[in-house]
Amino acid sequence: MTSFGRVISVRGSQARVGLLAAGQMPLSEVRATVGRFVSIRCASSIIVAMITEVSCEDLPATDNYIATASVDLLGEILGGDRPKFQRGVTHYPTIGDATELITNQELRTVYAPSGSDQINVGTLQQDRSVIAYVDVEEMLSKHFAVLGSTGVGKSTGVSLLLNEILKSRPNLRIFLLDVHNEYGRCFGERAQVLNPRNLKLPFWLFNFEEIVDVLFGGRPGVPEELDILAEVIPIAKGIYTQYQNSDRVGLGLKRVDPKQIGYTVDTPVPYRLVDLLSLIDERMGKLENRSSRIIYHKLISRIDAVRNDPRYAFMFDNANVGGDTMAEVISHLFRLPANGRPMTIMQLAGFPAEVVDSVVSVLCRMAFDFGLWSDGVSPMLFVCEEAHRYASADRNIGFGPTRKAVSRIAKEGRKYGVYLGLITQRPAELDATIISQCNTLFTMRLANDRDQALLRSAVSDAAANLLSFVPSLGTREVLAFGEGVALPTRLRFKEVPPHQLPRGEATIATVPSVTAGHDMHFVSAVLERWRGATSHRDTTANDPGMNAPTAPPPRSMSPADAPMLQPSLGLDPDRFSLLKKPLR
């Protein structure tokens, strides 16, 4: 093969190549431009490099070259009959070594699957005939992240990756936080979908910081009320435990010294709200100062308001009955046993906004703790969609315990079989410590300068210059870095079957109404559902099932308006579930 260039300088992980005039090389080689792989022929190996810059400025004082190209040295192909690719360069090129566009066979050598634990995610941008494989073990055990702006195919890429992982590791448990209720249909019968309608997450599983966040609606707690809670919660736990362990019915009312219980406010054991409220009420009754009693009264009112809110029924259902259901809850959440459904999709869009951070904190914490105390016997992948919402770089934003829980999985999870997958469109707003723990990055188009700057600091690979391509990537195009891929690669995700495509609820805004307007009956029907979400009145009491048909529209509503009250086939049918039937 005729070379199209020669090495004219070498420095560390980079080299400069002089490009020969068109008359001195085949016409097909003239198109050597940024992003293309090239091979440098050395004495003992073939060095694989990527062009990152082409320029005709500051040319050497010779007529042989029409331009120069900067290339990043990525790895080398060694061996004769059975060539093998390895990362890094042991034998550097010398001045004058021939440079050629890499051949199809050499690309296949670089991207040849090294074992059975590989998944097919797409093809190389440079040569569509070469399949891009990802090493599942390296990707999972060292965490991964999918980054990209809205509309570049990020959610579709996540569906592709998770479906391929399920094929390769059918017994791996996957827990996906679905912020926008997009993924409900992407995984078919292999996933269970949880939402406020069918989730049971008892309030006593929340630690002290989390339950305070719930009671105070995401606002800072009142110090005096927090002191009362910190005192009575351990006692309530002790009362319930003694009641359960006793054959005598009335022993549960026995006064207990907190110092002799052995429980803390964070110990995950059951207690009943009725015991908690009676302990607070008892302390209030002993006070003679009216102003001091107001604090206790406010706390009782706060607990009652949250307990009676139908939106919080997933937490406070059977709050006064008790029962140690922790084993059942963890088995249901984390699919133990899987029973053919190793994946859980937690749809967060239906939860009250004030409690979402606390719920995510509980789920992250329990996932890590179960891995810790089970010695990692049953590995799990925990995937955070819109991760910057829960682990913000700004410490003044978000809920601290949630960031701490996600960070703990990122730093220590791999030791206990809890792996992390992050999906975000704003990596600059994500805690830098957390994203630095993700050793495989799938980067799609990002236009924001801060996001690109963070990526450059996070990518330690020799091909960090590849990040200059990020703003111009096309839809479904990806730059893959890190341990999961053979070398930094510009690839294109393969097509996803229609039934695996995420369907975002935001698409409803792009579908204009067929009619010019809606009458008052339509507005009244919407308001009925709106109010139904926060009241106990049940307009569909005759429907005991979760998959209830939507109530028929009012008789006077025009046929054109009626479909607006029906969940579209392209959207999650649970979109209107809270409005069409209040929680009970």
N, C-alpha and C positions, 0 to 999 in steps of 0.2 A: 504494500500500500504506500502511496506517495504521501509524505508528510505535508501538512499545510503550515507548519511553523517550527521554530527552533527555540529552545530555552536560552534566554539571554541574561537572566539573573535569578538567583535563588535566595530567599530569606525566610528562615524558620518554616512556617507551615504554608508559605506562599511562594509563588514563582511568577516570573514574567516571561511571556512567550512572544517572539516576533512572528507576525503573520506574513507569509510570503505573498508576493504579488499574484494576481489571478492567473497570469500566464504560466506561473510555475507550479500550479496545483489544479486538480480537477475542479470543474465548475460547481459540483455538488458540495465541495468543502468550503466554498466561499461563505456559506451561511453559518459559519461558526460564530455564535454570538452568546450573549450572557445567558446563563442557565443551562448551557449544554455541557455534558460530560466529555472529557477528552482523556486520552491515554498518552503518557510520556514513556517512551521506550528507553529503559535503562539497561545496564549491562546484565543485571541479575534478576530484574523484575519489571513489571509494567505498573507504573504509578497511575492511579485513577485520580483525576482532578476535575474541578468544575470552574468554568469561566465566570468570573464575577464582574469583570469590567473590560471593555474594549475601547481603545483610544488611539488617535493618530497624532497626539501631542507628544512632544519630546522624543521623537523617533531617533534611533541610533544613526550615526553618520554613515549610512550605507543605503544603497538603492534596492537592496534585497527585500526590505520589509515595507509593507504599506500601512501597518498598524501594529500595536502591541496589545496583548491581552493579559490581565491579571488572573491567575488561577489559584484556587485553594487546593492544597494537597490533602486528600481524604483518606487514602489507603493504597494498598498494593496487591497485585495478583502475583502469587508465587507458584512455582512448580512448572513441570513440563507437560507430561501426558495428562495428569489430573490437576489442573490449576485450581488454586484455592485463594479466596479473597480474605484479607485481614485488614482491620482498621489500623490507622497509623502508618507511618513511613519509617522504615529502618535504613533504607538505602536511598539517599537523596539524589535527585537528578544532577547532572553536570551541565556546564555550558555547552550548547550545541546539540543536546539530545533531541531527537525527533519527537514531534507532537502530532497526534492524529485525533480525529473524531473517534470516539470509542465505538467498537463494533458491537453488533447485536449479540454475538457469542460472549464477548467480554461482559456485557451488561447482564446476561443470563448467569454468568459465573458469579458476579457480584451479588445478585439478588436470588441466587439459588437457595431454596429452603434448606436450612441446616438440620432440620429434624421434623418430626411429625407434629410438633406443637406450634405450627405456623398457621396463620389465617390469611386468606386472600382478601385484600381490601380494595384493590383497584389495579391500575396500570401506570407505568411511568409516563410522564408528560413527554419525554424525549422520544420514547419508542413504545407505542401502544401495544406491541406484541409481547412486551416483557411484563410479567405480573409482579406487582409489589406485595411482598409478604411482610407480615408483622409477627414477631416472636411473642406469643401469648404470655409465656412465663416471665420474660423480661418486662413486658409492658405492665402486667398485673402486679408482680412482686415489688416493683419499684415505682408504682403509681403512674398515672398518665393524666393528661389534660387535653381538652379539645377547645380551641380558642377561635373566635371569629365573630365578625359583626353580624347583625341581623340580616337575614335574607341571602346568605352565602351558602346555605346548605348545611349549617352546623347540626341542626336537629336530625336531619336525614343521615348525616355522617355518624352521629351517636347511635341511631337505630341500626345502621349497618354494622358498626363495631360490636355492639352488644349482641346482635343476632349471630354474628360470626363467633364471638366468644362462647355463646351458648352451644353452638354446634361443636366447637372444639372441646369445651369443658361442660358437658351436659349436667354435671352434678355440682358445678360451682353455683353458690347462692349469690344472687344479685339483688341489691336494694337500690331503687332509683327514686330520688326525690323529684317529682314531676311538678314543677312550679306552675306551669300554664295548662296542665291537663292535656298534653299533646300526645303522650305515648300509650294511651290506654289500649289501642288496637294493634300496636306495632309487633307484639310478641305472641299474639294468639293465645293458645291454651297453655303456653309455658309460663304465663305470668298471672298472678292474682292482682287485682286492682283494688286498692283501699282508698276510702274517702271518709268524710265525717259520717256518712250514713251507715257504714259497716265496720268502722274502726272502734275498738274498745281499748282505750289507753287510760287506765285508772289514775286518778289524781295523785295517789300516794306513791306512784312511780317517779313523780317529779321531785327533784331534790329541792333544797330550800330556795336557792336563787331562782329556780324555774317556777316554783309555785308562787313565789312573790311576784314574778313577772306576769303571771296569769292574773293574780288577784288585783294588781295595780294597773293592768292594761298596758304594760310596756313602759310605764312611767316609774321614776324612782320611788321606792317605798318610803312611807313615813317612819322615821327611826323608832318612835315609841311603839307603833303597831308591830314593827319587825321584832322588837324585843319580846313582846307578848307571844307572837307566833313561835319564836325560837324556844321559848320556855314550854309552851303547851303541846307542841307537836310531838316531842319525844314521850311526853306523858301519855298522850292519846295512843301512841303506838304501844306503850307498855300496858295500858288498860285493855286494848284489844287482844294483845298476846296472852295476857293473864286470863281473859275471858275465854279464849279459845282453848287454853290448856286446862281449864277447870271444869269439873263436872257440876259445880254449883252455879246456878243461873245468876245469882246476884253478885258474884265475886267481881264481875267486870266493873262494878261501881266503886270498888275499894280504892282509897287514895293511895297513890304510889309516889315514892320519893324519886325524883328524876335521876338522882345520882346512883340509884340502885338498879336502874332498868338496863343499862348497857347499850341503849339505842341513842343515836344522834339524830339531828334533824334530817340528815341525808341518808340514813339507813333505809334501803328499799323494802320495808315491811308494811303491811296494811294498817290502816287506822280508819275510823269512821268519822264523818263530818259531825254527826250528832254528839260524839264524845268531845270533839274539838270545840264545838260551840258551847257545850255545857261547861267545859273547863274555863273558857273565856268568860262566860256569864257568871260563873261562881266567883271568879276573881273580881269582876265588876261589882257584884253584890257586897263584897267586903269593903268597898271603898266608900268613904263618907264624903270625900271632896267631889262635888258635882262636876267640876271641870275635868278631873281625872277620869271620871266615868265616861265622858264623851269619847275619849280615845277608844275605849273598849266597844262602845256602842257603834262607832264608825267601822271598826274592824268586823264586827258581827254583820253589819249591814253590807259591807263589801263582800264577805264570803257568801251571804245569802243571794246577793245580786248575781254573782257569777254562777252559783249553783243552779239558780232558777232560770238562767238564760238558756233557751233551747239549743243555741249554737254550740254550747259547751257540753252537750249531752254525752259526747264520746268520752269525756273525762269523768263526769259526775253521775253517770247512770249507776244506780245501786250504791250511791255514796254512803247511805246510812245502813246498808245491809252488810257490807264487808265481804270478806272472802279473799283468800290468798290465791289470786289468779295469775301470778307473775309467770309461772311456767307456761300456761296456756297463751298468754299474751306474746311472750317471746317466741314460742313455737309458731304462732300464727303470723307474726310480723316477719320473722327471719326464715320461714319455711323449713322447720325442723319437725318431722321429716318433710321432704319436698313434695312427695306424692305426685310427681310428674310436673310440678309447677315450682321450679327452683327460683323464680324471680318474683319480687314484690314491687309494684308501682304505687308509690304513695302520692296521690293527687292532692296537692296543697291548695289549689285555687278555691276550694269550698270552705276552708277553715277561716275563722275570724282572723282578720289581719293582726290583731293584738296578740294572738297566741301562737302564730306560725313559728316565730323564732324559738319559743319555748318547746314546741313540739319537735322541731328539728334537733334542738339540743338534747332532748330526751332520747331520740332515736339514735343519734350519733354516739351518745355516751353509752347506751345499752349495747350497741353493736360492738364498740370497743371492749367494754367490760366483759361481755360474753366471750369474745375471743381471748381475752386475758385469762379468765378463770377456767376456760376449757382448754387452755394451752394450744390454741390454734388448730384443734382437731378438725374443725369444719370451716374451711376458708370461705370468705365472703367478700364480694366487691361492693363497696358503698359509693354510689354515683350521685354527685351533687350538681343538679342543673341550676344555672344562675348562681354559681358559687359565691360571687362577690357580694351577694345579699347577706350571706351568713358569716363570711370571714373577711370583713372589710379591712383594708389597710388603715383606714382612719379609726382609731380606737374610740372615738367619740360617737361613732355610728354603729348601729346594730346592737346585738345582745352579746355581752362578753362571754358567758358560758357556751354559747353556740360556737363562737370563734375558737374557744379553748378546746371544745370537743372535736371540731374538725381538725384543728392543729395537732391534737394528740394522735388521731388516726394517721395524719401525714407523717409525723415524726416517728411513731413507734408501732403503728399498725401492722407493718409487714412482719414484725417479730411474732405476732399472734394471729396471722392469717386474715387480717382485716385490711383490704386493699382499697385505695381511693381513686376515684375518677372524677375530675373536675371539668365542668363545662361552663364557660363564661364568655360574654361578649366584651367585657371590660377588665382585662387582666391587670391593668394599672390600679384598679380599685380593689384588687384581691391582695390579701396579706402576702407580702413577698416571701416570708418564711415558708408559707404553705406551698406556694407555686414552685419554690426552689426544690421541694421534695419530689416533684413530679419529674421523673427521668425520661419520660417519653412525651413529646409534645406534638400534637397535630394542629398546625397553625393554618387557618384559613384567612381570607382577606380581612385586614384590620387597617382602618384609615387613620385612627387617632395616633398622634405622635407619642403621647405618653405610653400608650399600649406597646408601641414598637420599641420604645426605649427600654421598657421593662423586659421585653423579650430578649433584647440584646444582652442585658445583664444576666438573664436566667440561662441563656444557651452558652454552654462552655465549649461547644464543639468547634473544630477548626473551621467549619462552614458557617459561622455566625454571619458572614457576609451575605448568605442566602436571604437573610431577613430583609434585605433591600427590595426583594421581590414581593413582600407581603402586601403592599398597597395595590398591586396590579394583578393579583391572582384572580382567576375567573371563578364562576360558581362551580362548586364541587372540587376545585383544585386545592391541594393541601401541600404544605411544606412539613414533612415529618422529620423530627429530630430525636436523637437519644438512643437509649438502650434497645428499644423494641424494633428498630430498623437497622438494616445492614450499614447504611451510611445516610447522612442527611439527603433527603430525597424530595424532589418536586413530583407529586403524583396526582392522579385524578381518581377520586372515589368511584367505585363501580355503581352501576344503576341499582336502585333498590326496588324490589317488587312493590306494586301499588298498595298491597295490603299491609306493608311494613312502613309506609310513609307516615310520619307524624302529621297530625292534623291540628294545627294551632287554632285556639278559639278566636284569636285576633282576626282571622280571615273573615269573620262575620261583618267586620266594619268595611270591608272592601266590596261587599255585595249590596248595591243600592236597591232600595225597595222598588218593586214593580209598580206600585200604586203611587199616586201623587201625594197622598197623605193618609193618616189613620184617624178614625173617629174616636169619640170619647169612650166608647165601649172598650176599644183596644187599650187605651191608657188605663182605664179602670181595672182591666184584667191584669195588666202588668203590676199595678200598685197592689193588688190583692196578693200576688206572689211576693212582692217586695216586703210587705208587712208580715206576711206569713213566715218569713225567715227568722223573725225575732219575736214570735208569739207562740203560745201553746195551742192556739186554735187550729184544728186540722180540717182543711177543706176537702180532703180525700180520705175521710176516716174509713170508708168501706174498702179501701185498698190496703191489705196487710203486707204486700210484697214490696221489695225494693225497686223492682223494675216496673213500676206502675205506669199505665198509659197516661199521657198528659190529659188533664181535664179538658172537655170540649169547650170551644170558644162560645161566648154569648151568642144567642140566636140572632141578634140584630147585627152582628159583625159580618162584614162582607166576606165572601169566600176568598178574595185576594188577601185579606188581612189574616185569615186563619192560620196559614202556614207560619207566620211570624211567631206564634206561640208554640210551635212544634219544634223540637230539636232537629236540626238539619241532619241528614244522613252523613254529611261530611264532618260533623262536629261531635264532641263527646255528649252522649245522651244525658249524662249527669250534670251538664251545664246548668240546667234549670231545676235540678232536684231539690235544692234548698228552698227555691221559691214555690215549687208546685206542691211540696209536702214538707211542712216544718218537722224538725227533728223532735223525737220523743224519747 
